[in-house]
Amino acid sequence: MITDYIEKTTTETWVFALKYEGRLPVGTTLVSGTVGATLANTSVVDNAVLGSTTTTIVGTEARATILAGVSSQDYHLSFKTTLSDGSVLEDTILLKVADT
């Protein structure tokens, strides 16, 4: 399910933090995570918009570097974050790339 969207221009590169504060079961922590990108209109994998397909875990955040992208192209960013109890949280964010 797409839970939200973010917008950026083709020249921007920044770190996006998916925040899990308040969403974690009691006593669990984030252990690891992955992120993948697909073109929103075709579902074709296009991870070129990502700095890495592995997220960086910082406290209750899963962070991913978002690169340029193609102007007027939308992407689905699919996050899978593993918790200390072995369960996995899945989130999809819509990334909209605009002209600079």
Buried (B, 14 or more C-beta within 10 A) or exposed (E): EEEEBBEBEBEBEEEBBBEBEEEBEEEBEBEBBBBBBBBBEEEEEBBEBBBEEEBBBEEBBBBBBBBBBEEEBBBBBBBBBBBEEEEEBEBBBBBBBEEE
